[in-house]
Amino acid sequence: MVAKSEIIIPLEILQLVDEYRQLTRDAAISQRKIAELEHLAQQIPESASKRALAPLTEENTPIAELDAVLHKLPIALTRIQQLEGQRQQQRSMVQQTQFHASSTMSRPEPMPVLSSIPRLADRVHVMLWFSAGIVILVFIFCLFVLLHR
């Protein structure tokens, strides 16, 4: 059985009690969010950058910042895991390509450009003489045409 008392509590004290209750609720929410952040922090590698970041919210209060971080952090961690998976796939493809290239080549062949330079110079020389001969023939033909008019 609950007894009724006739104690009158001043309004200022009731406001302080309400404020205290709100603060304890906020503290409990913050503690839960800190625990969640600590759990998520274990998933972040040590090599990650640890620089100070700009505020995520206009309010810039701890609770608002925690809310914003807790919302964005799982998304960022998922993206990091996807990128890490893509990087691993690319590494394995490069390794497979290198292995395939090394297994198909029993001995490295000399580079074709370097081995063909003397032959290329000979061909250019022949082509220059051929072009000069054609120019001379065209010149003689033009003179012949002009003289027989």
C-alpha positions in Angstrom: 0.0 0.0 0.0 1.4 3.3 -1.1 0.8 6.3 1.2 0.1 9.7 -0.2 2.2 12.5 1.1 1.4 16.1 1.1 4.9 17.3 0.3 5.1 20.1 -2.2 8.1 20.1 -4.4 9.0 23.5 -5.9 8.9 23.9 -9.7 12.7 24.7 -9.9 13.5 21.4 -8.2 11.2 19.5 -10.6 12.9 21.1 -13.5 16.3 20.0 -12.1 15.0 16.5 -11.6 13.7 16.4 -15.2 17.0 17.8 -16.5 18.9 15.1 -14.5 16.7 12.4 -15.9 17.3 13.7 -19.5 21.1 13.8 -18.8 21.1 10.2 -17.5 19.1 9.1 -20.6 21.6 10.9 -22.8 24.5 9.4 -20.9 23.1 5.9 -21.3 22.6 6.5 -25.1 26.1 7.8 -25.4 27.5 4.8 -23.5 25.7 2.4 -25.9 27.0 4.3 -28.9 30.5 4.3 -27.5 30.3 0.6 -27.1 29.1 0.2 -30.6 32.0 2.5 -31.9 34.5 0.5 -29.9 33.2 -2.7 -31.6 33.4 -1.1 -35.0 36.9 0.3 -34.3 38.2 -3.2 -34.0 37.4 -3.7 -37.7 39.5 -0.7 -38.8 43.1 -1.6 -39.6 45.9 0.1 -37.6 47.3 1.7 -40.8 44.2 3.9 -41.2 44.7 7.6 -40.9 44.1 9.0 -37.5 43.8 12.7 -38.3 41.3 15.1 -36.8 38.1 15.3 -38.9 35.7 18.1 -39.6 32.4 18.0 -37.7 29.8 15.8 -39.4 26.8 17.7 -38.1 25.8 21.3 -37.7 25.0 20.7 -34.0 28.6 19.5 -33.4 27.5 17.8 -30.1 28.9 14.5 -29.1 25.6 12.7 -29.5 24.9 14.1 -32.9 28.5 13.4 -34.0 28.2 9.8 -32.7 24.9 9.3 -34.5 26.5 10.6 -37.8 29.5 8.4 -37.4 27.5 5.3 -36.5 25.4 5.8 -39.5 28.3 6.3 -41.9 30.9 3.9 -40.5 29.3 0.6 -41.4 28.8 1.9 -45.0 32.5 3.0 -45.1 33.7 -0.4 -43.7 31.6 -2.2 -46.3 33.1 -0.1 -49.1 36.6 -0.7 -47.7 36.0 -4.4 -47.7 34.7 -4.3 -51.3 37.8 -2.3 -52.4 40.1 -4.7 -50.6 38.4 -7.6 -52.4 38.8 -5.9 -55.8 42.5 -5.3 -55.0 43.0 -8.9 -54.1 41.3 -10.0 -57.3 43.6 -7.7 -59.3 46.7 -9.0 -57.6 45.7 -12.6 -58.3 45.0 -11.7 -62.0 48.4 -10.0 -62.3 50.1 -13.0 -60.6 48.3 -15.4 -62.9 49.3 -13.4 -66.0 52.9 -13.2 -64.8 52.9 -17.0 -64.2 51.3 -17.7 -67.5 53.8 -15.4 -69.3 56.8 -17.0 -67.5 55.6 -20.5 -68.2 55.0 -19.9 -71.9 58.3 -18.3 -72.6 61.1 -20.9 -72.2 63.8 -18.4 -73.0 63.5 -14.7 -73.5 63.9 -13.6 -77.1 65.8 -10.5 -78.1 63.6 -7.4 -78.6 62.7 -7.3 -82.3 63.3 -3.5 -82.6 66.9 -3.7 -81.4 67.8 -6.7 -83.5 66.3 -5.2 -86.7 68.0 -1.8 -86.6 70.8 -2.7 -89.1 68.3 -4.2 -91.5 66.0 -1.2 -91.1 68.9 1.2 -91.9 69.6 -0.8 -95.1 66.0 -0.7 -96.1 65.8 3.1 -95.6 69.0 3.5 -97.6 67.5 1.5 -100.5 64.2 3.3 -100.3 66.0 6.7 -100.5 67.9 5.7 -103.6 64.7 4.3 -105.1 62.8 7.5 -104.4 65.7 9.6 -105.8 65.6 7.5 -109.0 61.8 8.0 -109.4 62.3 11.8 -108.9 65.0 11.8 -111.5 62.9 9.8 -114.0 59.9 12.2 -113.4 62.2 15.1 -114.0 63.6 13.6 -117.2 60.1 12.8 -118.4 59.0 16.4 -117.8 62.0 17.7 -119.7 61.3 15.4 -122.6 57.7 16.5 -122.7 58.6 20.2 -122.6 61.3 19.8 -125.3 59.0 18.0 -127.8 56.2 20.5 -127.8 
